[in-house]
Amino acid sequence: MDELEEIKKKKLEELKKTPVGQMQQQAQEEEQLKQQLQQLEMIVKQALTKEALERYGNLKAAFPDRAVQLLVILAQSIQSGQITRVDDNTLKELLKKLSPEKKDIKIKRI
């Protein structure tokens, strides 16, 4: 019985040590990601019109993952010089391209 208790204690100590390092690393990675997103957002917001900025804010609140995709695409386009100003219509077109196509479902009753 003593050996079993010792093994349990050793395993418990190992489990306590391992996740702490991983959690710290994940926290650092998340912080870096947030900083990168903030930088991209600053770049993109300067090029958005008032209406487009409002639409982006709504998108960010409703679909954060799509907002990040849009942010990356816009930032790349702005930095490469393809786009200088983004209006609401341009933003709508980009969002249409990002959203998956909906399938029409037809139900036939017999």
Buried (B, 14 or more C-beta within 10 A) or exposed (E): EEEEEEEEEEEEEEEEEEEEEEEEEEEEEEEEEEEEBEEBBEBBBEBBBEEBBEBBEEBBEEBEEBBBBBBBBBBEBBEEEEBEEBEBEBBEEBBEEBEEEEEEEEEEEE
